[in-house]
Amino acid sequence: MPEEFSERRRATAWPHAPDGRSAEHVEDDLGPGHPALRDTRLYRRVSGVDPHAREVSEKELAALGDPMATVFFQRNSFPMAVQEILDGLPSVADQPKVYLVSESGTIPPADAPHLRRDIRFALTYAVRGNEADLLISTGANSDPRTTFLQVAAWDEANQVFNYYMRITPAWVWTGNSWDALAAASRGSGCFDSHVNGSVVMKELKQPWINWQSQSAAIRLDADDPLRENPLYQRVIGAENLESTVRAQIDRWSRARLRAVTVGTTVENPDHLLRQLFTTTAVNLTSTAAQSAAVGRDGDDPLPLPMGFWLNNDALLDDLGIEVDATVPATTATLYADSLDTFGFRLEEKASGFSRPGDTFFAFVVPEAALEDNSVVRAMCEHGLISAKFAACALMVDFPNPVFSAHRARLMRYVPTEATAAEGLGDRIAERILAAAGQLTVYSPEAQFAANWSLPEATWREDFSRRITDYLAKVRQRITTREGFDDYVLLAESRRRQFKALKLHEFELTLPTTDIPATAPPLRMREDATVTDQP
């Protein structure tokens, strides 16, 4: 494979040199003048903390309790390819489970011979018990000894994920889940994608965008050598990976809450509450319809993903707000016309690929992240906040489930120091209410205060009526050209905000449009109209 098309690692898209070493690590992370990595060594390099890589001490190595450490590194074994890892693990029935992902995977290779394929394997392995404790990511369509190789390994003893990266000829420990939350390393290195310390599968729900699944297959030439790869022959659908990733995210959320609520205080309550009030990460969702199959003429309904309209996973599923409403649907004609109106196309500048139209599945948009909702659930289970408090916060600017500047403003009332765990939510509510009295009724503080004033016996029903009315207004506007065009512009506004995150790794993840990159960010109102976001 030509160097300019060399594969990139799954998280943060660091470029790799032909020998498999990350250019960033070699030229920057090791530090100026640092000697090259030596083989049969485990190094430590936490971005933002360590000025360069250094060998881990015997004490540090002994403290690691995950399978990569106990099966390999503590026994002076350093596998350089994914198959060597698998060969060294204890034999367990039905392991590993192998998955396949590529943003260009649904494009026939013959239609775009120069397109960057970037096909990756994701593997899970339950070394101990029934729950996966090794999650491996590696390139599928290049030399397994030189393509990227990364592992997230659950450390049962320390209740964290440890993150490792092979940088030939050694391995580097790049931090654990707590490093993702620490100020010095947050957003750096692997934690610009594992932003909250947990594992990542952006395309979590059906149709599992970009993954081989029951909804779509990754296309290969008949003579593609990948077909002969033993791992490829074990590939199963991403619908199976979804449940594993959900369980791993909840695993870390529960462990994290247990760790920070020891005794009567909670450490860094702002680290927890930012996952309620702000967007720390997103998942990607879409319609279940393949865009090419949506007819250009007709009034056939095209339901858009519910996560575009509100945080339905948290409000409806987790907090039990019952809403008797159908998913808003536009028409096939309006959707098809919008592709022309706004110049939708798939583009990858590196290979010069360009094709008119939308992504394989229609209307891909960011939605609230499972890892944020998981922490909110865990806070409710631990009694740090009540279900009502969580709902009152999420109902502030609820038509904007992601990137809500309005809702994020409430973070200023969250304490940043260790705080008594009992009644934490109530004390934050008191701070917000005190400020609301000095502000307009349109302020997020006043909106929260109005929500908080609802009777305990009826708040769910009151929120249910608001959500039902909002969705009814959406259903009225979405079948009009003006209304649907507004929602296309809103979707593109949110895509632009996602593209600013390191989670956006590949150009073909989202469509390109003629909507100017300088267009103002937009927000949805509760009356289902779209306006500029202050």
VOPAGU-589977 format. One record per residue (C-alpha): residue number from 1; residue in one letter; x, y, z. Coordinates in Angstrom, 3 decimals. Last residue first. Example, Ala and Ser with C-alpha at 12.3 -4.5 7.8 and 13.67 -1.06 7.14 Angstrom:
<pazas>
(2, 's', (13.670, -1.060, 7.140))
(1, 'a', (12.300, -4.500, 7.800))
</pazas>
This chain:
<pazas>
(534, 'p', (-26.389, 32.447, 20.315))
(533, 'q', (-27.776, 29.563, 18.248))
(532, 'd', (-29.480, 30.734, 15.083))
(531, 't', (-33.070, 29.543, 14.659))
(530, 'v', (-35.022, 26.421, 13.747))
(529, 't', (-38.760, 25.942, 14.283))
(528, 'a', (-40.230, 22.938, 16.083))
(527, 'd', (-42.207, 25.039, 18.638))
(526, 'e', (-39.721, 23.802, 21.262))
(525, 'r', (-36.981, 25.609, 19.367))
(524, 'm', (-34.202, 23.850, 17.483))
(523, 'r', (-30.701, 25.262, 17.351))
(522, 'l', (-28.382, 26.484, 14.613))
(521, 'p', (-24.695, 27.248, 14.315))
(520, 'p', (-24.008, 30.121, 11.921))
(519, 'a', (-22.912, 29.249, 8.367))
(518, 't', (-19.132, 29.581, 7.982))
(517, 'a', (-18.738, 26.028, 6.669))
(516, 'p', (-21.057, 27.080, 3.881))
(515, 'i', (-23.873, 24.655, 2.986))
(514, 'd', (-22.723, 23.154, -0.328))
(513, 't', (-22.671, 19.711, 1.246))
(512, 't', (-20.193, 16.989, 2.263))
(511, 'p', (-21.589, 13.778, 3.694))
(510, 'l', (-20.418, 12.186, 6.935))
(509, 't', (-18.177, 9.235, 7.839))
(508, 'l', (-16.501, 9.517, 4.438))
(507, 'e', (-13.961, 12.069, 5.668))
(506, 'f', (-12.582, 9.784, 8.369))
(505, 'e', (-11.582, 10.491, 11.949))
(504, 'h', (-14.367, 12.547, 13.501))
(503, 'l', (-13.944, 11.574, 17.148))
(502, 'k', (-11.231, 14.248, 17.216))
(501, 'l', (-14.065, 16.761, 17.471))
(500, 'a', (-14.571, 19.684, 15.064))
(499, 'k', (-16.406, 17.336, 12.698))
(498, 'f', (-19.052, 16.854, 15.388))
(497, 'q', (-19.791, 20.581, 15.417))
(496, 'r', (-20.046, 20.560, 11.647))
(495, 'r', (-22.417, 17.585, 11.822))
(494, 'r', (-24.611, 19.535, 14.246))
(493, 's', (-24.930, 22.419, 11.790))
(492, 'e', (-25.559, 19.950, 8.958))
(491, 'a', (-28.491, 18.453, 10.869))
(490, 'l', (-29.907, 21.919, 11.527))
(489, 'l', (-29.648, 22.802, 7.832))
(488, 'v', (-31.430, 19.564, 6.900))
(487, 'y', (-34.036, 20.339, 9.562))
(486, 'd', (-34.710, 23.760, 8.049))
(485, 'd', (-35.016, 22.156, 4.616))
(484, 'f', (-37.620, 19.815, 6.098))
(483, 'g', (-39.711, 22.701, 7.385))
(482, 'e', (-39.543, 24.795, 4.252))
(481, 'r', (-40.378, 21.830, 2.022))
(480, 't', (-43.303, 20.751, 4.177))
(479, 't', (-43.591, 17.185, 5.485))
(478, 'i', (-41.287, 17.899, 8.426))
(477, 'r', (-43.334, 20.849, 9.616))
(476, 'q', (-46.439, 19.010, 10.865))
(475, 'r', (-44.507, 16.074, 12.303))
(474, 'v', (-42.259, 18.505, 14.159))
(473, 'k', (-45.288, 20.211, 15.704))
(472, 'a', (-46.584, 16.834, 16.903))
(471, 'l', (-43.125, 16.046, 18.286))
(470, 'y', (-43.207, 19.223, 20.369))
(469, 'd', (-46.700, 18.545, 21.688))
(468, 't', (-45.708, 15.011, 22.746))
(467, 'i', (-42.522, 16.275, 24.395))
(466, 'r', (-44.425, 18.915, 26.348))
(465, 'r', (-47.184, 16.490, 27.350))
(464, 's', (-44.664, 13.874, 28.531))
(463, 'f', (-42.839, 16.505, 30.571))
(462, 'd', (-46.038, 17.236, 32.477))
(461, 'e', (-46.800, 13.523, 32.878))
(460, 'r', (-43.327, 12.861, 34.283))
(459, 'w', (-43.569, 15.851, 36.596))
(458, 't', (-46.936, 14.728, 38.047))
(457, 'a', (-46.510, 13.231, 41.507))
(456, 'e', (-43.365, 15.154, 42.416))
(455, 'p', (-45.113, 18.426, 41.674))
(454, 'l', (-43.464, 20.682, 39.085))
(453, 's', (-41.311, 23.443, 40.586))
(452, 'w', (-38.112, 21.849, 39.291))
(451, 'n', (-39.211, 22.308, 35.672))
(450, 'a', (-39.910, 25.993, 36.200))
(449, 'a', (-36.552, 26.387, 37.961))
(448, 'f', (-34.764, 24.635, 35.099))
(447, 'q', (-36.339, 27.026, 32.621))
(446, 'a', (-35.460, 29.998, 34.809))
(445, 'e', (-31.821, 28.903, 34.989))
(444, 'p', (-31.756, 28.220, 31.243))
(443, 's', (-32.738, 31.865, 30.726))
(442, 'y', (-35.971, 32.643, 28.887))
(441, 'v', (-37.825, 33.703, 32.054))
(440, 't', (-35.276, 36.470, 32.468))
(439, 'l', (-32.670, 36.422, 35.232))
(438, 'q', (-32.336, 37.552, 38.858))
(437, 'g', (-34.718, 34.971, 40.327))
(436, 'a', (-33.023, 32.265, 38.273))
(435, 'a', (-29.779, 32.686, 40.242))
(434, 'a', (-31.279, 31.421, 43.495))
(433, 'l', (-33.049, 28.633, 41.619))
(432, 'i', (-29.787, 27.441, 40.074))
(431, 'r', (-28.024, 27.372, 43.434))
(430, 'e', (-30.922, 25.504, 45.044))
(429, 'a', (-30.904, 22.945, 42.218))
(428, 'i', (-27.206, 22.307, 42.817))
(427, 'r', (-27.982, 21.686, 46.481))
(426, 'd', (-30.821, 19.304, 45.612))
(425, 'g', (-28.626, 17.331, 43.242))
(424, 'l', (-25.927, 16.838, 45.857))
(423, 'g', (-28.414, 15.783, 48.565))
(422, 'e', (-26.056, 13.282, 50.156))
(421, 'a', (-22.723, 13.159, 48.359))
(420, 'a', (-21.082, 15.888, 50.409))
(419, 't', (-18.719, 17.762, 48.120))
(418, 'a', (-15.126, 17.451, 46.938))
(417, 'e', (-14.413, 20.597, 44.910))
(416, 't', (-15.748, 21.644, 41.511))
(415, 'p', (-19.260, 22.487, 42.650))
(414, 'v', (-21.925, 22.589, 39.915))
(413, 'y', (-23.660, 25.955, 39.456))
(412, 'r', (-21.515, 27.023, 36.483))
(411, 'm', (-22.515, 23.793, 34.718))
(410, 'l', (-25.949, 25.326, 34.100))
(409, 'r', (-24.580, 27.135, 31.041))
(408, 'a', (-24.269, 23.768, 29.296))
(407, 'r', (-28.055, 23.644, 28.901))
(406, 'h', (-28.150, 26.768, 26.744))
(405, 'a', (-24.966, 25.940, 24.827))
(404, 's', (-26.712, 22.759, 23.693))
(403, 'f', (-24.221, 20.704, 21.654))
(402, 'v', (-26.381, 17.559, 21.643))
(401, 'p', (-30.001, 16.799, 22.614))
(400, 'n', (-31.244, 20.096, 21.196))
(399, 'p', (-35.045, 19.802, 21.387))
(398, 'f', (-34.497, 19.427, 25.175))
(397, 'd', (-33.443, 23.050, 25.710))
(396, 'v', (-33.796, 22.491, 29.465))
(395, 'm', (-35.662, 19.188, 29.616))
(394, 'l', (-32.363, 17.391, 30.254))
(393, 'a', (-31.808, 19.312, 33.491))
(392, 'c', (-35.328, 18.758, 34.815))
(391, 'a', (-35.094, 15.087, 33.854))
(390, 'a', (-31.841, 14.571, 35.749))
(389, 'f', (-33.238, 16.348, 38.809))
(388, 'k', (-36.446, 14.304, 38.633))
(387, 'a', (-34.530, 11.042, 38.417))
(386, 's', (-32.751, 12.073, 41.595))
(385, 'i', (-29.106, 12.992, 41.906))
(384, 'l', (-26.256, 11.514, 43.912))
(383, 'g', (-28.497, 8.576, 44.823))
(382, 'h', (-26.119, 5.905, 43.542))
(381, 'e', (-28.657, 4.652, 40.999))
(380, 'c', (-29.313, 8.225, 39.827))
(379, 'm', (-25.596, 8.882, 39.383))
(378, 'a', (-25.255, 5.582, 37.487))
(377, 'r', (-28.047, 6.524, 35.098))
(376, 'v', (-26.404, 9.904, 34.437))
(375, 'v', (-23.075, 8.132, 33.858))
(374, 's', (-24.689, 5.807, 31.309))
(373, 'n', (-26.352, 8.728, 29.530))
(372, 'd', (-22.971, 10.349, 28.914))
(371, 'e', (-21.360, 7.079, 27.744))
(370, 'l', (-24.397, 6.334, 25.569))
(369, 'a', (-23.729, 9.516, 23.664))
(368, 'a', (-26.516, 11.956, 22.733))
(367, 'e', (-27.033, 12.024, 18.978))
(366, 'p', (-24.884, 12.941, 15.978))
(365, 'v', (-26.457, 12.783, 12.512))
(364, 'v', (-26.475, 10.437, 9.505))
(363, 'f', (-29.430, 11.212, 7.236))
(362, 'a', (-29.681, 8.230, 4.883))
(361, 'f', (-27.639, 5.077, 5.179))
(360, 'f', (-24.969, 4.771, 2.474))
(359, 't', (-23.973, 8.427, 2.942))
(358, 'd', (-25.763, 10.989, 0.801))
(357, 'g', (-25.526, 11.770, -2.882))
(356, 'p', (-23.100, 12.780, -5.602))
(355, 'r', (-19.746, 10.955, -5.713))
(354, 's', (-16.238, 12.298, -5.093))
(353, 'f', (-12.929, 10.469, -4.639))
(352, 'g', (-9.717, 12.456, -5.023))
(351, 's', (-7.816, 9.946, -2.885))
(350, 'a', (-6.789, 12.271, -0.037))
(349, 'k', (-9.757, 14.582, -0.667))
(348, 'e', (-12.371, 12.010, 0.242))
(347, 'e', (-15.802, 13.122, -0.817))
(346, 'l', (-19.366, 11.876, -0.574))
(345, 'r', (-21.891, 14.305, -1.979))
(344, 'f', (-24.885, 16.430, -0.998))
(343, 'g', (-25.322, 19.610, -3.037))
(342, 'f', (-27.837, 21.374, -0.784))
(341, 't', (-30.748, 21.533, -3.216))
(340, 'd', (-29.809, 18.289, -4.942))
(339, 'l', (-29.762, 16.159, -1.796))
(338, 's', (-32.756, 18.118, -0.512))
(337, 'd', (-34.852, 16.926, -3.454))
(336, 'a', (-34.313, 13.295, -2.464))
(335, 'y', (-35.414, 13.967, 1.126))
(334, 'l', (-38.472, 15.961, 0.073))
(333, 't', (-39.499, 13.279, -2.409))
(332, 'a', (-39.028, 10.386, 0.023))
(331, 't', (-41.320, 12.095, 2.496))
(330, 't', (-40.488, 13.237, 6.027))
(329, 'a', (-41.096, 11.167, 9.130))
(328, 'p', (-41.338, 12.093, 12.809))
(327, 'v', (-41.246, 9.000, 15.059))
(326, 't', (-44.725, 8.280, 16.366))
(325, 'a', (-46.036, 9.703, 19.615))
(324, 'd', (-47.453, 8.381, 22.866))
(323, 'v', (-44.698, 9.547, 25.189))
(322, 'e', (-43.947, 7.877, 28.506))
(321, 'i', (-41.264, 9.522, 30.607))
(320, 'g', (-39.514, 6.608, 32.312))
(319, 'l', (-36.194, 8.193, 33.220))
(318, 'd', (-33.989, 5.630, 31.440))
(317, 'd', (-36.124, 4.903, 28.363))
(316, 'l', (-37.993, 8.129, 27.642))
(315, 'l', (-35.699, 10.879, 28.866))
(314, 'a', (-32.311, 9.162, 28.639))
(313, 'd', (-32.657, 7.174, 25.410))
(312, 'n', (-34.971, 9.788, 23.888))
(311, 'n', (-32.384, 12.537, 24.013))
(310, 'l', (-34.411, 14.703, 21.661))
(309, 'w', (-35.196, 15.309, 17.971))
(308, 'f', (-32.108, 13.815, 16.300))
(307, 'g', (-32.169, 10.825, 18.655))
(306, 'm', (-35.525, 9.834, 17.155))
(305, 'p', (-33.833, 9.006, 13.860))
(304, 'l', (-35.724, 10.239, 10.791))
(303, 'p', (-38.701, 8.274, 9.482))
(302, 'l', (-38.885, 8.314, 5.665))
(301, 'p', (-42.537, 8.123, 4.617))
(300, 'd', (-43.446, 7.221, 1.027))
(299, 'd', (-44.876, 10.347, -0.590))
(298, 'g', (-43.596, 9.717, -4.062))
(297, 'd', (-40.904, 10.511, -6.538))
(296, 'r', (-37.184, 10.365, -5.847))
(295, 'g', (-37.299, 6.910, -4.329))
(294, 'v', (-35.126, 6.113, -1.309))
(293, 'a', (-33.057, 3.056, -2.261))
(292, 'a', (-29.838, 5.003, -2.819))
(291, 's', (-30.084, 6.419, 0.712))
(290, 'q', (-30.244, 3.013, 2.352))
(289, 'a', (-33.042, 3.237, 4.886))
(288, 'a', (-32.577, 2.454, 8.591))
(287, 't', (-32.377, 6.168, 9.276))
(286, 's', (-29.254, 7.448, 10.939))
(285, 't', (-27.335, 7.554, 14.209))
(284, 'l', (-23.874, 8.612, 15.308))
(283, 'n', (-22.882, 8.587, 18.958))
(282, 'v', (-21.673, 11.679, 20.718))
(281, 'a', (-19.096, 12.777, 23.286))
(280, 't', (-18.719, 15.269, 26.155))
(279, 't', (-21.994, 17.017, 25.338))
(278, 't', (-22.877, 19.161, 28.345))
(277, 'f', (-25.308, 19.277, 31.267))
(276, 'l', (-25.549, 15.588, 32.162))
(275, 'q', (-22.045, 14.409, 31.332))
(274, 'r', (-20.720, 17.627, 32.836))
(273, 'l', (-22.315, 16.434, 36.087))
(272, 'l', (-19.774, 13.654, 36.615))
(271, 'h', (-16.551, 15.604, 36.212))
(270, 'd', (-18.209, 18.506, 38.028))
(269, 'p', (-18.724, 16.280, 41.071))
(268, 'n', (-14.940, 16.076, 41.413))
(267, 'e', (-14.800, 13.712, 44.394))
(266, 'v', (-18.056, 12.763, 46.071))
(265, 't', (-18.295, 12.837, 49.846))
(264, 't', (-19.806, 10.643, 52.559))
(263, 'g', (-17.485, 7.648, 52.365))
(262, 'v', (-16.333, 6.387, 48.981))
(261, 't', (-18.377, 8.097, 46.294))
(260, 'v', (-15.637, 8.605, 43.702))
(259, 'a', (-14.632, 4.942, 43.389))
(258, 'r', (-18.117, 3.440, 43.334))
(257, 'l', (-19.194, 5.951, 40.705))
(256, 'r', (-16.221, 5.066, 38.494))
(255, 'a', (-16.820, 1.344, 38.798))
(254, 'r', (-20.467, 1.772, 37.785))
(253, 's', (-19.583, 3.969, 34.802))
(252, 'w', (-16.750, 1.606, 33.800))
(251, 'r', (-19.032, -1.436, 33.631))
(250, 'd', (-21.815, 0.601, 31.988))
(249, 'i', (-19.490, 1.389, 29.073))
(248, 'q', (-18.368, -2.233, 28.883))
(247, 'a', (-21.953, -3.578, 28.863))
(246, 'r', (-23.000, -1.200, 26.090))
(245, 'v', (-19.918, -2.179, 24.081))
(244, 't', (-20.736, -5.876, 24.390))
(243, 's', (-24.405, -5.379, 23.484))
(242, 'e', (-23.457, -3.419, 20.356))
(241, 'l', (-20.849, -5.957, 19.265))
(240, 'n', (-23.489, -8.556, 18.416))
(239, 'e', (-25.361, -6.178, 16.077))
(238, 'a', (-21.903, -5.612, 14.601))
(237, 'g', (-22.307, -8.790, 12.580))
(236, 'i', (-19.829, -11.665, 12.683))
(235, 'v', (-16.350, -11.947, 11.164))
(234, 'r', (-14.672, -15.333, 11.623))
(233, 'q', (-13.535, -15.735, 7.999))
(232, 'y', (-12.073, -12.260, 8.156))
(231, 'l', (-9.906, -13.366, 11.089))
(230, 'p', (-8.570, -16.341, 9.140))
(229, 'n', (-7.510, -14.005, 6.292))
(228, 'e', (-8.306, -15.639, 2.949))
(227, 'r', (-10.995, -13.083, 2.063))
(226, 'l', (-8.529, -10.306, 2.874))
(225, 'p', (-6.597, -11.358, -0.224))
(224, 'd', (-9.205, -9.556, -2.378))
(223, 'd', (-9.839, -11.789, -5.398))
(222, 'a', (-13.615, -11.352, -5.506))
(221, 'd', (-13.246, -7.684, -4.708))
(220, 'l', (-14.558, -6.704, -1.299))
(219, 'r', (-17.713, -4.892, -0.172))
(218, 'i', (-18.496, -4.418, 3.512))
(217, 'a', (-21.977, -5.812, 4.106))
(216, 'a', (-25.099, -4.021, 5.309))
(215, 's', (-28.020, -4.296, 7.760))
(214, 'q', (-27.235, -7.683, 9.344))
(213, 's', (-23.840, -6.241, 10.109))
(212, 'q', (-20.473, -5.278, 8.684))
(211, 'w', (-19.942, -1.862, 10.200))
(210, 'n', (-20.043, 1.546, 8.497))
(209, 'i', (-23.335, 2.609, 10.174))
(208, 'w', (-24.605, 0.105, 12.746))
(207, 'p', (-28.128, 0.021, 11.223))
(206, 'q', (-29.069, -0.273, 14.081))
(205, 'k', (-27.360, 1.298, 17.034))
(204, 'l', (-23.786, 1.916, 18.206))
(203, 'e', (-22.156, 3.797, 15.363))
(202, 'k', (-19.697, 5.621, 17.621))
(201, 'm', (-18.271, 2.497, 19.202))
(200, 'v', (-15.884, 3.688, 21.907))
(199, 'v', (-14.495, 2.083, 25.067))
(198, 's', (-14.492, 4.081, 28.288))
(197, 'g', (-12.163, 6.621, 29.855))
(196, 'n', (-14.432, 9.632, 29.431))
(195, 'v', (-12.793, 11.091, 26.325))
(194, 'h', (-11.864, 7.792, 24.722))
(193, 's', (-11.553, 9.834, 21.532))
(192, 'd', (-9.196, 12.639, 22.554))
(191, 'f', (-8.159, 10.264, 25.308))
(190, 'c', (-5.939, 8.237, 22.978))
(189, 'g', (-3.448, 11.070, 22.983))
(188, 's', (-4.756, 14.159, 24.768))
(187, 'g', (-8.351, 15.183, 25.512))
(186, 'r', (-7.885, 14.881, 29.251))
(185, 's', (-4.199, 14.293, 30.047))
(184, 'a', (-3.384, 17.206, 32.350))
(183, 'a', (-6.919, 17.720, 33.670))
(182, 'a', (-7.455, 14.109, 34.727))
(181, 'l', (-10.615, 12.491, 33.325))
(180, 'a', (-9.029, 10.406, 30.555))
(179, 'd', (-6.197, 9.562, 32.944))
(178, 'w', (-8.746, 7.838, 35.168))
(177, 's', (-9.608, 5.368, 32.426))
(176, 'n', (-6.035, 4.189, 32.049))
(175, 'g', (-2.907, 5.482, 30.372))
(174, 't', (-0.862, 5.111, 27.170))
(173, 'w', (0.917, 1.849, 28.035))
(172, 'v', (3.387, 1.495, 25.185))
(171, 'w', (4.452, -1.755, 23.530))
(170, 'a', (7.750, -2.472, 21.797))
(169, 'p', (9.377, -3.064, 18.394))
(168, 't', (7.313, -1.540, 16.843))
(167, 'i', (4.850, 0.806, 18.515))
(166, 'r', (2.134, -1.440, 19.892))
(165, 'm', (-0.476, 0.613, 21.683))
(164, 'y', (-1.999, -0.035, 25.085))
(163, 'y', (-4.916, 1.407, 27.023))
(162, 'n', (-5.830, 0.143, 30.488))
(161, 'f', (-9.538, 0.110, 31.294))
(160, 'v', (-10.266, 0.506, 34.966))
(159, 'q', (-11.504, -1.465, 37.982))
(158, 'n', (-8.052, -1.798, 39.617))
(157, 'a', (-8.178, -5.558, 40.192))
(156, 'e', (-10.499, -6.211, 37.265))
(155, 'd', (-8.238, -4.450, 34.786))
(154, 'w', (-10.206, -4.325, 31.553))
(153, 'a', (-7.989, -4.137, 28.486))
(152, 'a', (-8.260, -1.625, 25.638))
(151, 'v', (-5.835, -2.755, 22.959))
(150, 'q', (-4.259, -1.105, 19.954))
(149, 'l', (-2.507, -2.394, 16.846))
(148, 'f', (-1.712, -0.095, 13.903))
(147, 't', (-0.459, -1.710, 10.701))
(146, 't', (3.144, -2.922, 10.634))
(145, 'r', (2.950, -6.513, 11.846))
(144, 'p', (-0.539, -7.121, 10.445))
(143, 'd', (0.649, -6.127, 6.940))
(142, 's', (-2.227, -4.301, 5.256))
(141, 'n', (-5.974, -4.618, 4.706))
(140, 'a', (-7.321, -5.448, 8.154))
(139, 'g', (-5.902, -2.741, 10.409))
(138, 't', (-6.128, -3.305, 14.139))
(137, 's', (-8.436, -2.733, 17.114))
(136, 'i', (-8.516, -5.046, 20.130))
(135, 'l', (-10.956, -5.174, 23.030))
(134, 'l', (-9.845, -7.439, 25.862))
(133, 'd', (-11.979, -7.975, 28.983))
(132, 'a', (-15.157, -9.284, 27.372))
(131, 'e', (-17.629, -10.604, 29.949))
(130, 'n', (-18.222, -14.351, 30.317))
(129, 'g', (-15.512, -15.263, 32.792))
(128, 'r', (-11.847, -14.425, 32.382))
(127, 'v', (-10.302, -14.114, 28.933))
(126, 'a', (-13.471, -12.849, 27.281))
(125, 'y', (-12.060, -11.654, 23.968))
(124, 't', (-13.304, -8.867, 21.715))
(123, 'l', (-11.975, -8.082, 18.271))
(122, 'a', (-12.350, -5.050, 16.023))
(121, 'f', (-10.861, -5.458, 12.560))
(120, 'r', (-10.302, -2.442, 10.379))
(119, 'i', (-10.826, -1.551, 6.726))
(118, 'd', (-9.258, 1.783, 5.825))
(117, 'r', (-10.317, 1.609, 2.145))
(116, 'r', (-8.680, 4.755, 0.733))
(115, 'l', (-10.293, 5.116, -2.661))
(114, 'h', (-8.029, 4.667, -5.665))
(113, 'p', (-10.094, 1.877, -7.274))
(112, 'a', (-13.394, 3.720, -6.781))
(111, 'd', (-16.254, 2.018, -8.646))
(110, 'a', (-14.401, -1.322, -8.808))
(109, 'p', (-14.063, -1.314, -5.015))
(108, 'p', (-17.855, -1.215, -4.570))
(107, 'i', (-18.651, 1.489, -1.965))
(106, 't', (-20.185, -0.109, 1.142))
(105, 'g', (-16.829, -0.380, 2.916))
(104, 's', (-15.732, 3.220, 2.540))
(103, 'e', (-16.274, 4.105, 6.195))
(102, 's', (-14.836, 0.716, 7.149))
(101, 'v', (-15.652, -1.712, 9.941))
(100, 'l', (-15.266, -5.455, 10.547))
(99, 'y', (-16.021, -7.532, 13.639))
(98, 'v', (-14.370, -10.565, 15.262))
(97, 'k', (-15.396, -12.454, 18.390))
(96, 'p', (-12.385, -14.216, 19.862))
(95, 'q', (-13.399, -16.546, 21.363))
(94, 'd', (-16.246, -19.053, 20.947))
(93, 'a', (-14.782, -21.445, 23.522))
(92, 'v', (-11.768, -20.145, 25.443))
(91, 's', (-8.170, -21.159, 24.768))
(90, 'p', (-5.880, -19.130, 26.994))
(89, 'l', (-4.282, -16.205, 25.149))
(88, 'g', (-0.900, -16.496, 23.433))
(87, 'd', (-2.220, -17.462, 20.006))
(86, 'l', (-4.664, -14.535, 20.078))
(85, 'i', (-1.920, -12.031, 20.848))
(84, 'e', (0.309, -13.527, 18.153))
(83, 'q', (-2.613, -13.247, 15.730))
(82, 'v', (-2.885, -9.533, 16.487))
(81, 'a', (0.720, -8.855, 15.616))
(80, 'm', (3.841, -7.859, 17.597))
(79, 'p', (3.378, -10.056, 20.651))
(78, 'f', (5.567, -8.957, 23.591))
(77, 's', (6.142, -11.715, 26.138))
(76, 'n', (8.272, -10.973, 29.212))
(75, 'r', (5.891, -12.880, 31.486))
(74, 'q', (4.618, -9.688, 33.145))
(73, 'f', (4.044, -8.335, 29.628))
(72, 'f', (2.022, -11.232, 28.234))
(71, 'v', (-0.712, -13.009, 30.203))
(70, 't', (-0.780, -10.724, 33.251))
(69, 'a', (-0.229, -7.393, 31.475))
(68, 'm', (-2.382, -7.952, 28.401))
(67, 'p', (-4.947, -9.723, 30.605))
(66, 'd', (-5.492, -6.726, 32.936))
(65, 'g', (-4.072, -6.431, 36.447))
(64, 'l', (-1.330, -3.826, 36.151))
(63, 'a', (0.341, -3.294, 39.548))
(62, 'a', (3.219, -5.667, 38.744))
(61, 'l', (4.186, -3.509, 35.769))
(60, 'e', (4.298, -0.368, 37.878))
(59, 'k', (6.444, -2.078, 40.518))
(58, 'e', (8.832, -3.467, 37.913))
(57, 's', (9.183, 0.029, 36.496))
(56, 'v', (7.653, 1.062, 33.197))
(55, 'e', (10.154, 2.066, 30.552))
(54, 'r', (9.977, 5.689, 29.541))
(53, 'a', (8.160, 7.547, 26.782))
(52, 'h', (8.519, 11.296, 26.660))
(51, 'p', (7.270, 14.449, 28.390))
(50, 'd', (4.840, 12.306, 30.412))
(49, 'v', (1.652, 14.037, 31.521))
(48, 'g', (-0.036, 15.572, 28.472))
(47, 's', (0.043, 12.285, 26.599))
(46, 'v', (0.514, 9.331, 28.925))
(45, 'r', (3.670, 7.518, 27.788))
(44, 'r', (4.709, 4.355, 29.608))
(43, 'y', (6.921, 1.749, 28.019))
(42, 'l', (6.730, -2.026, 27.983))
(41, 'r', (9.889, -3.662, 26.666))
(40, 't', (10.703, -6.743, 24.611))
(39, 'd', (12.222, -4.559, 21.888))
(38, 'r', (13.874, -1.228, 22.444))
(37, 'l', (12.203, 2.105, 21.718))
(36, 'a', (14.473, 4.651, 20.116))
(35, 'p', (16.615, 6.836, 22.363))
(34, 'h', (15.164, 10.202, 23.350))
(33, 'g', (16.862, 13.102, 21.570))
(32, 'p', (13.716, 15.190, 21.389))
(31, 'g', (10.799, 13.545, 23.180))
(30, 'l', (9.332, 10.092, 22.783))
(29, 'd', (5.904, 11.623, 22.197))
(28, 'd', (7.087, 14.005, 19.490))
(27, 'e', (8.909, 12.426, 16.588))
(26, 'v', (8.389, 8.727, 17.264))
(25, 'h', (5.034, 9.057, 18.997))
(24, 'e', (3.586, 11.430, 16.412))
(23, 'a', (4.934, 9.371, 13.524))
(22, 's', (3.266, 6.276, 14.929))
(21, 'r', (5.437, 3.255, 14.318))
(20, 'g', (4.257, 0.670, 11.821))
(19, 'd', (7.455, 0.447, 9.798))
(18, 'p', (5.797, 2.336, 6.924))
(17, 'a', (5.155, 5.376, 9.169))
(16, 'h', (1.758, 5.742, 10.742))
(15, 'p', (-0.545, 8.722, 10.779))
(14, 'w', (-2.529, 9.388, 13.966))
(13, 'a', (-6.233, 9.039, 13.211))
(12, 't', (-7.593, 10.054, 16.617))
(11, 'a', (-8.671, 6.564, 17.658))
(10, 'r', (-8.917, 3.876, 15.003))
(9, 'r', (-5.309, 4.092, 13.916))
(8, 'r', (-4.585, 5.237, 10.419))
(7, 'e', (-3.738, 3.090, 7.456))
(6, 's', (-1.131, 3.994, 4.904))
(5, 'f', (-2.589, 5.720, 1.845))
(4, 'e', (0.241, 8.246, 1.392))
(3, 'e', (2.698, 5.418, 2.057))
(2, 'p', (1.475, 3.422, -0.911))
(1, 'm', (0.000, 0.000, 0.000))
</pazas>
